[in-house]
């Protein structure tokens, strides 16, 4: 089945540094990739949607300059948390949309998430 | 390693009929279990979760799910569906810092 690899699974960094999270679709081309954030005991919140070769679309309230998304190819999207602060500590999940062969609709596959802790 | 299986990729059902969306998981350790819903052009929304305690969990929009440890299942049910329930439903397990999602079930409610 389709696999989305997200790396790293856990990262601890110092305040002020930048952290890059990678999301790869291993065996399919992703028409669209999504980035979610989850606060403790809350649901996943969509941060942004990215299409290969174009700028990401950010949800209201998400800082574009803070969370840089690069969708360099049909199999790779990266989220960079710039100048990270403790309030950026959270769980981040990516997902990739694949055009399904049967039925014509697009299925969504998820990475396993990245726990970011900023000290 | 953990895994989640949603055997039904699509489930058509008539309005006001009951529905069950199946989810089975495998894990050698205790997990938390979730059902998420995604409406068209929106992000995921948490329907319900099982962390511990009562095996019957009630969620939003009239959905409920039952955790069955012996069958390693966490099926989602609703006694009477509405057109507005048409969406993609994802089952997920969480262990430590990782989430594993099922491949989703597209519920299509027919008038």
Interface residues (C-beta under 8 A of the other chain):
Chain A: X1 X2 X9 X10 X34 X36 X42 X43 X44 X45 X46 X59 X91 X93 X95 X103 X105 X107 X108 X109 X110 X112 X113 X115
Chain B: X9 X10 X36 X38 X42 X43 X44 X45 X46 X88 X90 X92 X97 X98 X99 X100 X101 X103 X104 X106
